[in-house]
Amino acid sequence: MPDDLRAALRARQLPDDEVGLRLLLEAHVAGYDLHRLTPAAAKRWKTRYRLMIGAGYYDGASPAEVYARALLAVSPPTAPSD
């Protein structure tokens, strides 16, 4: 998972493991589809996994990365603590 994505997760106090991200995503959305792309599609789009939620999609190199991208997009930002 890219460092900037890990930093965004830490900033919102979200987990960075695949299972924790998946469980949180399932709590935020009614349903989603995760696809492992075929080698030809992966070469064309330069990604291995695609997660689709409604009309949007999120690409990444691993399931954890696409869960993180989708979760950051659908979850409200947390208020900074003083």
N, CA, C and O atoms as a CHARMM CRD file, in Angstrom:
* protein
*
  328
    1    1 MET  N      0.85200  -1.17600   0.00000 PROA 1      0.00000
    2    1 MET  CA     0.00000   0.00000   0.00000 PROA 1      0.00000
    3    1 MET  C      0.90000   1.24200   0.00000 PROA 1      0.00000
    4    1 MET  O      1.87200   1.30100   0.75300 PROA 1      0.00000
    5    2 PRO  N      0.58400   2.21900  -0.83000 PROA 2      0.00000
    6    2 PRO  CA     1.41200   3.43200  -0.88700 PROA 2      0.00000
    7    2 PRO  C      1.44300   4.18700   0.44900 PROA 2      0.00000
    8    2 PRO  O      0.48200   4.16400   1.21800 PROA 2      0.00000
    9    3 ASP  N      2.56500   4.84900   0.69700 PROA 3      0.00000
   10    3 ASP  CA     2.74300   5.57600   1.95700 PROA 3      0.00000
   11    3 ASP  C      1.72100   6.68900   2.14200 PROA 3      0.00000
   12    3 ASP  O      1.26000   6.92000   3.26000 PROA 3      0.00000
   13    4 ASP  N      1.35700   7.38800   1.05700 PROA 4      0.00000
   14    4 ASP  CA     0.38100   8.47700   1.19500 PROA 4      0.00000
   15    4 ASP  C     -0.99400   7.94600   1.59500 PROA 4      0.00000
   16    4 ASP  O     -1.74000   8.61700   2.30800 PROA 4      0.00000
   17    5 LEU  N     -1.32100   6.75300   1.14000 PROA 5      0.00000
   18    5 LEU  CA    -2.59500   6.13500   1.51400 PROA 5      0.00000
   19    5 LEU  C     -2.57100   5.71700   2.98500 PROA 5      0.00000
   20    5 LEU  O     -3.55100   5.90800   3.70600 PROA 5      0.00000
   21    6 ARG  N     -1.44900   5.14800   3.42300 PROA 6      0.00000
   22    6 ARG  CA    -1.30600   4.79600   4.85200 PROA 6      0.00000
   23    6 ARG  C     -1.40800   6.04000   5.73000 PROA 6      0.00000
   24    6 ARG  O     -2.03200   6.00100   6.79000 PROA 6      0.00000
   25    7 ALA  N     -0.80300   7.13500   5.29600 PROA 7      0.00000
   26    7 ALA  CA    -0.85800   8.38300   6.06400 PROA 7      0.00000
   27    7 ALA  C     -2.28800   8.90400   6.15000 PROA 7      0.00000
   28    7 ALA  O     -2.70700   9.39300   7.19900 PROA 7      0.00000
   29    8 ALA  N     -3.03900   8.80300   5.05900 PROA 8      0.00000
   30    8 ALA  CA    -4.44000   9.24800   5.07200 PROA 8      0.00000
   31    8 ALA  C     -5.27000   8.39300   6.01900 PROA 8      0.00000
   32    8 ALA  O     -6.15100   8.90700   6.71000 PROA 8      0.00000
   33    9 LEU  N     -4.99800   7.09700   6.05700 PROA 9      0.00000
   34    9 LEU  CA    -5.71100   6.21400   6.98700 PROA 9      0.00000
   35    9 LEU  C     -5.37000   6.56600   8.43000 PROA 9      0.00000
   36    9 LEU  O     -6.25600   6.63500   9.28100 PROA 9      0.00000
   37   10 ARG  N     -4.08500   6.78900   8.70600 PROA 10     0.00000
   38   10 ARG  CA    -3.66800   7.16200  10.06600 PROA 10     0.00000
   39   10 ARG  C     -4.29300   8.48600  10.48400 PROA 10     0.00000
   40   10 ARG  O     -4.69500   8.64500  11.63600 PROA 10     0.00000
   41   11 ALA  N     -4.37700   9.43800   9.55700 PROA 11     0.00000
   42   11 ALA  CA    -4.95000  10.74800   9.86700 PROA 11     0.00000
   43   11 ALA  C     -6.41300  10.62700  10.28500 PROA 11     0.00000
   44   11 ALA  O     -6.90100  11.41900  11.09100 PROA 11     0.00000
   45   12 ARG  N     -7.10400   9.64100   9.73900 PROA 12     0.00000
   46   12 ARG  CA    -8.51400   9.42500  10.10100 PROA 12     0.00000
   47   12 ARG  C     -8.67900   8.33900  11.15800 PROA 12     0.00000
   48   12 ARG  O     -9.80100   7.95800  11.49500 PROA 12     0.00000
   49   13 GLN  N     -7.57000   7.84700  11.67500 PROA 13     0.00000
   50   13 GLN  CA    -7.55800   6.81000  12.70400 PROA 13     0.00000
   51   13 GLN  C     -8.27900   5.54600  12.23000 PROA 13     0.00000
   52   13 GLN  O     -9.06900   4.95300  12.96400 PROA 13     0.00000
   53   14 LEU  N     -7.99100   5.15000  10.99400 PROA 14     0.00000
   54   14 LEU  CA    -8.56500   3.94400  10.41400 PROA 14     0.00000
   55   14 LEU  C     -7.49400   2.86000  10.38300 PROA 14     0.00000
   56   14 LEU  O     -6.30500   3.17000  10.31100 PROA 14     0.00000
   57   15 PRO  N     -7.90000   1.59500  10.43600 PROA 15     0.00000
   58   15 PRO  CA    -6.90800   0.51200  10.37700 PROA 15     0.00000
   59   15 PRO  C     -6.26300   0.45100   8.99700 PROA 15     0.00000
   60   15 PRO  O     -6.79900   0.99500   8.03100 PROA 15     0.00000
   61   16 ASP  N     -5.10800  -0.21400   8.90600 PROA 16     0.00000
   62   16 ASP  CA    -4.48000  -0.35800   7.59300 PROA 16     0.00000
   63   16 ASP  C     -4.33800  -1.82000   7.18100 PROA 16     0.00000
   64   16 ASP  O     -3.62900  -2.13300   6.22400 PROA 16     0.00000
   65   17 ASP  N     -5.01600  -2.71700   7.90700 PROA 17     0.00000
   66   17 ASP  CA    -4.98500  -4.12200   7.52300 PROA 17     0.00000
   67   17 ASP  C     -6.21100  -4.45000   6.67600 PROA 17     0.00000
   68   17 ASP  O     -7.25100  -3.80100   6.79300 PROA 17     0.00000
   69   18 GLU  N     -6.07800  -5.45600   5.82800 PROA 18     0.00000
   70   18 GLU  CA    -7.13100  -5.79100   4.86900 PROA 18     0.00000
   71   18 GLU  C     -8.46000  -6.11900   5.54100 PROA 18     0.00000
   72   18 GLU  O     -9.50300  -5.62000   5.11900 PROA 18     0.00000
   73   19 VAL  N     -8.43700  -6.94300   6.57100 PROA 19     0.00000
   74   19 VAL  CA    -9.68200  -7.35500   7.22700 PROA 19     0.00000
   75   19 VAL  C    -10.36000  -6.17600   7.91800 PROA 19     0.00000
   76   19 VAL  O    -11.57400  -6.00900   7.79900 PROA 19     0.00000
   77   20 GLY  N     -9.60600  -5.36800   8.63000 PROA 20     0.00000
   78   20 GLY  CA   -10.17800  -4.20400   9.30000 PROA 20     0.00000
   79   20 GLY  C    -10.79000  -3.22400   8.31700 PROA 20     0.00000
   80   20 GLY  O    -11.86300  -2.67500   8.56800 PROA 20     0.00000
   81   21 LEU  N    -10.11400  -3.00200   7.19800 PROA 21     0.00000
   82   21 LEU  CA   -10.63500  -2.10200   6.17000 PROA 21     0.00000
   83   21 LEU  C    -11.91000  -2.65800   5.54400 PROA 21     0.00000
   84   21 LEU  O    -12.86800  -1.92000   5.31600 PROA 21     0.00000
   85   22 ARG  N    -11.92000  -3.96100   5.26800 PROA 22     0.00000
   86   22 ARG  CA   -13.10000  -4.58100   4.66500 PROA 22     0.00000
   87   22 ARG  C    -14.30100  -4.48600   5.59100 PROA 22     0.00000
   88   22 ARG  O    -15.40200  -4.16300   5.14500 PROA 22     0.00000
   89   23 LEU  N    -14.10400  -4.76300   6.87000 PROA 23     0.00000
   90   23 LEU  CA   -15.20900  -4.69400   7.82900 PROA 23     0.00000
   91   23 LEU  C    -15.75800  -3.27700   7.95200 PROA 23     0.00000
   92   23 LEU  O    -16.97200  -3.08600   8.01500 PROA 23     0.00000
   93   24 LEU  N    -14.87600  -2.28600   7.98600 PROA 24     0.00000
   94   24 LEU  CA   -15.34200  -0.89300   8.05100 PROA 24     0.00000
   95   24 LEU  C    -16.06700  -0.48300   6.77600 PROA 24     0.00000
   96   24 LEU  O    -17.07700   0.21800   6.83100 PROA 24     0.00000
   97   25 LEU  N    -15.55600  -0.91500   5.63500 PROA 25     0.00000
   98   25 LEU  CA   -16.21800  -0.59400   4.37400 PROA 25     0.00000
   99   25 LEU  C    -17.61200  -1.20400   4.34200 PROA 25     0.00000
  100   25 LEU  O    -18.56400  -0.55300   3.91100 PROA 25     0.00000
  101   26 GLU  N    -17.74000  -2.45200   4.79600 PROA 26     0.00000
  102   26 GLU  CA   -19.04700  -3.10500   4.81900 PROA 26     0.00000
  103   26 GLU  C    -20.01700  -2.38700   5.74600 PROA 26     0.00000
  104   26 GLU  O    -21.22800  -2.44200   5.53000 PROA 26     0.00000
  105   27 ALA  N    -19.50700  -1.71800   6.77000 PROA 27     0.00000
  106   27 ALA  CA   -20.36900  -0.95200   7.67600 PROA 27     0.00000
  107   27 ALA  C    -20.82700   0.36400   7.04400 PROA 27     0.00000
  108   27 ALA  O    -21.83400   0.93300   7.46700 PROA 27     0.00000
  109   28 HSD  N    -20.09500   0.85100   6.03200 PROA 28     0.00000
  110   28 HSD  CA   -20.41200   2.14500   5.41200 PROA 28     0.00000
  111   28 HSD  C    -21.21500   2.03900   4.11700 PROA 28     0.00000
  112   28 HSD  O    -21.89500   2.99400   3.74200 PROA 28     0.00000
  113   29 VAL  N    -21.15200   0.91100   3.43400 PROA 29     0.00000
  114   29 VAL  CA   -21.85200   0.78600   2.14900 PROA 29     0.00000
  115   29 VAL  C    -22.77600  -0.42800   2.16200 PROA 29     0.00000
  116   29 VAL  O    -22.54000  -1.40400   2.87500 PROA 29     0.00000
  117   30 ALA  N    -23.82800  -0.34300   1.36000 PROA 30     0.00000
  118   30 ALA  CA   -24.79900  -1.43700   1.29700 PROA 30     0.00000
  119   30 ALA  C    -24.23600  -2.64800   0.55600 PROA 30     0.00000
  120   30 ALA  O    -24.59100  -3.78400   0.86900 PROA 30     0.00000
  121   31 GLY  N    -23.37900  -2.42000  -0.40300 PROA 31     0.00000
  122   31 GLY  CA   -22.79800  -3.51900  -1.15400 PROA 31     0.00000
  123   31 GLY  C    -21.70900  -3.02500  -2.08700 PROA 31     0.00000
  124   31 GLY  O    -21.65700  -1.84200  -2.42600 PROA 31     0.00000
  125   32 TYR  N    -20.84600  -3.93100  -2.49600 PROA 32     0.00000
  126   32 TYR  CA   -19.75300  -3.59600  -3.40700 PROA 32     0.00000
  127   32 TYR  C    -19.32700  -4.85800  -4.13400 PROA 32     0.00000
  128   32 TYR  O    -19.67800  -5.96400  -3.72400 PROA 32     0.00000
  129   33 ASP  N    -18.57500  -4.69800  -5.20900 PROA 33     0.00000
  130   33 ASP  CA   -18.00400  -5.81500  -5.95700 PROA 33     0.00000
  131   33 ASP  C    -16.50000  -5.61700  -6.03500 PROA 33     0.00000
  132   33 ASP  O    -16.03100  -4.55800  -6.45100 PROA 33     0.00000
  133   34 LEU  N    -15.74100  -6.63500  -5.63500 PROA 34     0.00000
  134   34 LEU  CA   -14.28700  -6.60900  -5.75400 PROA 34     0.00000
  135   34 LEU  C    -13.89200  -7.61200  -6.82600 PROA 34     0.00000
  136   34 LEU  O    -14.28300  -8.77800  -6.76300 PROA 34     0.00000
  137   35 HSD  N    -13.12100  -7.16400  -7.80900 PROA 35     0.00000
  138   35 HSD  CA   -12.70700  -8.02900  -8.91100 PROA 35     0.00000
  139   35 HSD  C    -11.19500  -8.06000  -9.01600 PROA 35     0.00000
  140   35 HSD  O    -10.53300  -7.02400  -8.95900 PROA 35     0.00000
  141   36 ARG  N    -10.65600  -9.26800  -9.17100 PROA 36     0.00000
  142   36 ARG  CA    -9.25200  -9.40900  -9.54100 PROA 36     0.00000
  143   36 ARG  C     -9.23100  -9.42200 -11.06000 PROA 36     0.00000
  144   36 ARG  O     -9.87300 -10.26300 -11.69000 PROA 36     0.00000
  145   37 LEU  N     -8.50500  -8.50400 -11.63700 PROA 37     0.00000
  146   37 LEU  CA    -8.51600  -8.34000 -13.08600 PROA 37     0.00000
  147   37 LEU  C     -7.68200  -9.41000 -13.78400 PROA 37     0.00000
  148   37 LEU  O     -6.71500  -9.92800 -13.22600 PROA 37     0.00000
  149   38 THR  N     -8.06900  -9.72400 -14.99400 PROA 38     0.00000
  150   38 THR  CA    -7.30200 -10.66800 -15.80300 PROA 38     0.00000
  151   38 THR  C     -5.95700 -10.03100 -16.15900 PROA 38     0.00000
  152   38 THR  O     -5.81700  -8.81100 -16.08000 PROA 38     0.00000
  153   39 PRO  N     -4.97500 -10.83100 -16.54700 PROA 39     0.00000
  154   39 PRO  CA    -3.67700 -10.24700 -16.91600 PROA 39     0.00000
  155   39 PRO  C     -3.77500  -9.19000 -18.01400 PROA 39     0.00000
  156   39 PRO  O     -3.07800  -8.17600 -17.95600 PROA 39     0.00000
  157   40 ALA  N     -4.62900  -9.41000 -19.01200 PROA 40     0.00000
  158   40 ALA  CA    -4.76500  -8.42100 -20.09100 PROA 40     0.00000
  159   40 ALA  C     -5.35800  -7.11300 -19.56100 PROA 40     0.00000
  160   40 ALA  O     -4.88600  -6.03200 -19.91100 PROA 40     0.00000
  161   41 ALA  N     -6.38100  -7.21000 -18.72400 PROA 41     0.00000
  162   41 ALA  CA    -6.99400  -6.00500 -18.15100 PROA 41     0.00000
  163   41 ALA  C     -6.02700  -5.30800 -17.20200 PROA 41     0.00000
  164   41 ALA  O     -5.96000  -4.07900 -17.17400 PROA 41     0.00000
  165   42 ALA  N     -5.27600  -6.09000 -16.42400 PROA 42     0.00000
  166   42 ALA  CA    -4.31000  -5.50200 -15.49100 PROA 42     0.00000
  167   42 ALA  C     -3.23600  -4.72600 -16.24600 PROA 42     0.00000
  168   42 ALA  O     -2.81100  -3.65900 -15.80500 PROA 42     0.00000
  169   43 LYS  N     -2.80200  -5.25700 -17.37200 PROA 43     0.00000
  170   43 LYS  CA    -1.79500  -4.56100 -18.18200 PROA 43     0.00000
  171   43 LYS  C     -2.37900  -3.28700 -18.78900 PROA 43     0.00000
  172   43 LYS  O     -1.71500  -2.25100 -18.82900 PROA 43     0.00000
  173   44 ARG  N     -3.60600  -3.36800 -19.25500 PROA 44     0.00000
  174   44 ARG  CA    -4.24300  -2.20700 -19.88700 PROA 44     0.00000
  175   44 ARG  C     -4.47400  -1.08200 -18.89200 PROA 44     0.00000
  176   44 ARG  O     -4.19100   0.07800 -19.19000 PROA 44     0.00000
  177   45 TRP  N     -4.99400  -1.41700 -17.69500 PROA 45     0.00000
  178   45 TRP  CA    -5.34100  -0.39000 -16.70700 PROA 45     0.00000
  179   45 TRP  C     -4.26800  -0.20500 -15.63900 PROA 45     0.00000
  180   45 TRP  O     -4.41300   0.63400 -14.75000 PROA 45     0.00000
  181   46 LYS  N     -3.18400  -0.99100 -15.72500 PROA 46     0.00000
  182   46 LYS  CA    -2.05300  -0.88700 -14.79600 PROA 46     0.00000
  183   46 LYS  C     -2.48400  -1.01300 -13.33400 PROA 46     0.00000
  184   46 LYS  O     -2.06200  -0.23500 -12.47800 PROA 46     0.00000
  185   47 THR  N     -3.32400  -2.00000 -13.07100 PROA 47     0.00000
  186   47 THR  CA    -3.79900  -2.28500 -11.71900 PROA 47     0.00000
  187   47 THR  C     -4.19900  -3.75100 -11.64800 PROA 47     0.00000
  188   47 THR  O     -4.44300  -4.36900 -12.68400 PROA 47     0.00000
  189   48 ARG  N     -4.27300  -4.31800 -10.45100 PROA 48     0.00000
  190   48 ARG  CA    -4.63700  -5.73300 -10.31400 PROA 48     0.00000
  191   48 ARG  C     -6.06100  -5.93000  -9.80500 PROA 48     0.00000
  192   48 ARG  O     -6.70300  -6.92800 -10.13100 PROA 48     0.00000
  193   49 TYR  N     -6.55500  -4.98700  -9.01100 PROA 49     0.00000
  194   49 TYR  CA    -7.87500  -5.14800  -8.39600 PROA 49     0.00000
  195   49 TYR  C     -8.73800  -3.92700  -8.66700 PROA 49     0.00000
  196   49 TYR  O     -8.23700  -2.80600  -8.75000 PROA 49     0.00000
  197   50 ARG  N    -10.03300  -4.15200  -8.80300 PROA 50     0.00000
  198   50 ARG  CA   -10.99800  -3.06300  -8.98600 PROA 50     0.00000
  199   50 ARG  C    -12.18600  -3.33100  -8.06500 PROA 50     0.00000
  200   50 ARG  O    -12.76400  -4.41900  -8.06700 PROA 50     0.00000
  201   51 LEU  N    -12.53600  -2.31100  -7.27600 PROA 51     0.00000
  202   51 LEU  CA   -13.69300  -2.38300  -6.38900 PROA 51     0.00000
  203   51 LEU  C    -14.73400  -1.39700  -6.90800 PROA 51     0.00000
  204   51 LEU  O    -14.43400  -0.22700  -7.14400 PROA 51     0.00000
  205   52 MET  N    -15.96400  -1.88700  -7.08400 PROA 52     0.00000
  206   52 MET  CA   -17.03200  -1.03600  -7.61400 PROA 52     0.00000
  207   52 MET  C    -18.11800  -0.84600  -6.56200 PROA 52     0.00000
  208   52 MET  O    -18.60100  -1.80000  -5.95400 PROA 52     0.00000
  209   53 ILE  N    -18.48500   0.42200  -6.36800 PROA 53     0.00000
  210   53 ILE  CA   -19.56400   0.80200  -5.45900 PROA 53     0.00000
  211   53 ILE  C    -20.48500   1.72300  -6.24400 PROA 53     0.00000
  212   53 ILE  O    -20.08400   2.82200  -6.62800 PROA 53     0.00000
  213   54 GLY  N    -21.69500   1.29200  -6.48000 PROA 54     0.00000
  214   54 GLY  CA   -22.62000   2.13200  -7.24300 PROA 54     0.00000
  215   54 GLY  C    -22.02600   2.46900  -8.59700 PROA 54     0.00000
  216   54 GLY  O    -21.64900   1.57600  -9.35600 PROA 54     0.00000
  217   55 ALA  N    -21.94000   3.75600  -8.90100 PROA 55     0.00000
  218   55 ALA  CA   -21.40800   4.19800 -10.18700 PROA 55     0.00000
  219   55 ALA  C    -19.90800   4.45600 -10.13900 PROA 55     0.00000
  220   55 ALA  O    -19.31300   4.76200 -11.17300 PROA 55     0.00000
  221   56 GLY  N    -19.27300   4.34100  -8.96400 PROA 56     0.00000
  222   56 GLY  CA   -17.85100   4.62600  -8.84000 PROA 56     0.00000
  223   56 GLY  C    -17.01100   3.36500  -8.74500 PROA 56     0.00000
  224   56 GLY  O    -17.51500   2.29100  -8.41600 PROA 56     0.00000
  225   57 TYR  N    -15.72200   3.50800  -9.03700 PROA 57     0.00000
  226   57 TYR  CA   -14.81200   2.38100  -8.87800 PROA 57     0.00000
  227   57 TYR  C    -13.46400   2.86700  -8.36300 PROA 57     0.00000
  228   57 TYR  O    -13.08800   4.02500  -8.54800 PROA 57     0.00000
  229   58 TYR  N    -12.74400   1.95500  -7.71300 PROA 58     0.00000
  230   58 TYR  CA   -11.44900   2.25200  -7.10500 PROA 58     0.00000
  231   58 TYR  C    -10.49000   1.13900  -7.50000 PROA 58     0.00000
  232   58 TYR  O    -10.82100  -0.04000  -7.37800 PROA 58     0.00000
  233   59 ASP  N     -9.30600   1.50700  -7.97400 PROA 59     0.00000
  234   59 ASP  CA    -8.30800   0.55300  -8.43200 PROA 59     0.00000
  235   59 ASP  C     -7.13400   0.51000  -7.47000 PROA 59     0.00000
  236   59 ASP  O     -6.84500   1.48500  -6.77600 PROA 59     0.00000
  237   60 GLY  N     -6.45500  -0.64200  -7.43800 PROA 60     0.00000
  238   60 GLY  CA    -5.27300  -0.76400  -6.60400 PROA 60     0.00000
  239   60 GLY  C     -4.51900  -2.04700  -6.88000 PROA 60     0.00000
  240   60 GLY  O     -4.97300  -2.91100  -7.63100 PROA 60     0.00000
  241   61 ALA  N     -3.35800  -2.15300  -6.25700 PROA 61     0.00000
  242   61 ALA  CA    -2.49600  -3.30900  -6.44300 PROA 61     0.00000
  243   61 ALA  C     -2.87400  -4.47100  -5.53400 PROA 61     0.00000
  244   61 ALA  O     -2.46500  -5.60400  -5.78500 PROA 61     0.00000
  245   62 SER  N     -3.64900  -4.20900  -4.48100 PROA 62     0.00000
  246   62 SER  CA    -4.04400  -5.25600  -3.54300 PROA 62     0.00000
  247   62 SER  C     -5.46400  -4.98500  -3.06200 PROA 62     0.00000
  248   62 SER  O     -5.95300  -3.86100  -3.17300 PROA 62     0.00000
  249   63 PRO  N     -6.13000  -6.01200  -2.52600 PROA 63     0.00000
  250   63 PRO  CA    -7.46000  -5.77100  -1.95700 PROA 63     0.00000
  251   63 PRO  C     -7.43100  -4.71600  -0.85400 PROA 63     0.00000
  252   63 PRO  O     -8.33500  -3.88500  -0.77400 PROA 63     0.00000
  253   64 ALA  N     -6.41200  -4.73700  -0.00700 PROA 64     0.00000
  254   64 ALA  CA    -6.32600  -3.75000   1.07600 PROA 64     0.00000
  255   64 ALA  C     -6.26000  -2.33200   0.51700 PROA 64     0.00000
  256   64 ALA  O     -6.87200  -1.41900   1.07100 PROA 64     0.00000
  257   65 GLU  N     -5.53000  -2.14400  -0.56400 PROA 65     0.00000
  258   65 GLU  CA    -5.41300  -0.81000  -1.15600 PROA 65     0.00000
  259   65 GLU  C     -6.75400  -0.32100  -1.70200 PROA 65     0.00000
  260   65 GLU  O     -7.11300   0.83900  -1.49800 PROA 65     0.00000
  261   66 VAL  N     -7.49800  -1.18900  -2.39300 PROA 66     0.00000
  262   66 VAL  CA    -8.78600  -0.73000  -2.92900 PROA 66     0.00000
  263   66 VAL  C     -9.81000  -0.53300  -1.82100 PROA 66     0.00000
  264   66 VAL  O    -10.63800   0.37400  -1.90900 PROA 66     0.00000
  265   67 TYR  N     -9.77400  -1.36800  -0.77000 PROA 67     0.00000
  266   67 TYR  CA   -10.65600  -1.13700   0.37700 PROA 67     0.00000
  267   67 TYR  C    -10.35000   0.22500   0.99800 PROA 67     0.00000
  268   67 TYR  O    -11.26400   0.97600   1.33800 PROA 67     0.00000
  269   68 ALA  N     -9.06400   0.54100   1.14500 PROA 68     0.00000
  270   68 ALA  CA    -8.66500   1.81800   1.74900 PROA 68     0.00000
  271   68 ALA  C     -9.12200   2.99600   0.89500 PROA 68     0.00000
  272   68 ALA  O     -9.66900   3.96300   1.42400 PROA 68     0.00000
  273   69 ARG  N     -8.90800   2.93000  -0.40500 PROA 69     0.00000
  274   69 ARG  CA    -9.32200   4.02500  -1.29700 PROA 69     0.00000
  275   69 ARG  C    -10.83300   4.23400  -1.24500 PROA 69     0.00000
  276   69 ARG  O    -11.30200   5.37000  -1.17000 PROA 69     0.00000
  277   70 ALA  N    -11.58700   3.15400  -1.28400 PROA 70     0.00000
  278   70 ALA  CA   -13.04500   3.25900  -1.24000 PROA 70     0.00000
  279   70 ALA  C    -13.51400   3.78000   0.11500 PROA 70     0.00000
  280   70 ALA  O    -14.40600   4.62500   0.18000 PROA 70     0.00000
  281   71 LEU  N    -12.92300   3.28500   1.18900 PROA 71     0.00000
  282   71 LEU  CA   -13.32200   3.71700   2.52600 PROA 71     0.00000
  283   71 LEU  C    -13.03200   5.19500   2.74000 PROA 71     0.00000
  284   71 LEU  O    -13.85200   5.90400   3.32200 PROA 71     0.00000
  285   72 LEU  N    -11.89000   5.66800   2.28400 PROA 72     0.00000
  286   72 LEU  CA   -11.57600   7.09300   2.40500 PROA 72     0.00000
  287   72 LEU  C    -12.55300   7.94700   1.60000 PROA 72     0.00000
  288   72 LEU  O    -12.84700   9.08200   1.97600 PROA 72     0.00000
  289   73 ALA  N    -13.05200   7.40100   0.49800 PROA 73     0.00000
  290   73 ALA  CA   -13.98600   8.15800  -0.33500 PROA 73     0.00000
  291   73 ALA  C    -15.39000   8.21500   0.26100 PROA 73     0.00000
  292   73 ALA  O    -16.08400   9.22000   0.10700 PROA 73     0.00000
  293   74 VAL  N    -15.81600   7.14900   0.93900 PROA 74     0.00000
  294   74 VAL  CA   -17.20900   7.10100   1.41700 PROA 74     0.00000
  295   74 VAL  C    -17.37900   7.47600   2.88000 PROA 74     0.00000
  296   74 VAL  O    -18.49100   7.79000   3.30400 PROA 74     0.00000
  297   75 SER  N    -16.30800   7.45300   3.65900 PROA 75     0.00000
  298   75 SER  CA   -16.45400   7.76400   5.08600 PROA 75     0.00000
  299   75 SER  C    -16.20900   9.24900   5.33500 PROA 75     0.00000
  300   75 SER  O    -15.33400   9.85200   4.71300 PROA 75     0.00000
  301   76 PRO  N    -16.97800   9.82900   6.24000 PROA 76     0.00000
  302   76 PRO  CA   -16.76500  11.25300   6.54700 PROA 76     0.00000
  303   76 PRO  C    -15.44000  11.44400   7.28200 PROA 76     0.00000
  304   76 PRO  O    -15.03600  10.58100   8.06100 PROA 76     0.00000
  305   77 PRO  N    -14.76000  12.56600   7.04400 PROA 77     0.00000
  306   77 PRO  CA   -13.50600  12.82300   7.76100 PROA 77     0.00000
  307   77 PRO  C    -13.77100  12.99600   9.25600 PROA 77     0.00000
  308   77 PRO  O    -14.81700  13.50600   9.65900 PROA 77     0.00000
  309   78 THR  N    -12.82200  12.57000  10.05700 PROA 78     0.00000
  310   78 THR  CA   -12.96100  12.73200  11.50400 PROA 78     0.00000
  311   78 THR  C    -12.49900  14.12500  11.90400 PROA 78     0.00000
  312   78 THR  O    -11.60300  14.69900  11.28500 PROA 78     0.00000
  313   79 ALA  N    -13.11400  14.65100  12.93300 PROA 79     0.00000
  314   79 ALA  CA   -12.72900  15.97200  13.44000 PROA 79     0.00000
  315   79 ALA  C    -11.39900  15.85200  14.16700 PROA 79     0.00000
  316   79 ALA  O    -11.18600  14.87900  14.89100 PROA 79     0.00000
  317   80 PRO  N    -10.49800  16.81600  13.99300 PROA 80     0.00000
  318   80 PRO  CA    -9.21200  16.75300  14.70000 PROA 80     0.00000
  319   80 PRO  C     -9.42400  16.87200  16.20300 PROA 80     0.00000
  320   80 PRO  O    -10.23500  17.67000  16.67300 PROA 80     0.00000
  321   81 SER  N     -8.68000  16.06500  16.94000 PROA 81     0.00000
  322   81 SER  CA    -8.79200  16.12200  18.40200 PROA 81     0.00000
  323   81 SER  C     -7.75400  17.08700  18.95400 PROA 81     0.00000
  324   81 SER  O     -6.61500  17.12000  18.48900 PROA 81     0.00000
  325   82 ASP  N     -8.15000  17.86400  19.93800 PROA 82     0.00000
  326   82 ASP  CA    -7.23800  18.85400  20.53500 PROA 82     0.00000
  327   82 ASP  C     -6.57500  18.32500  21.76600 PROA 82     0.00000
  328   82 ASP  O     -5.77900  19.02800  22.38900 PROA 82     0.00000
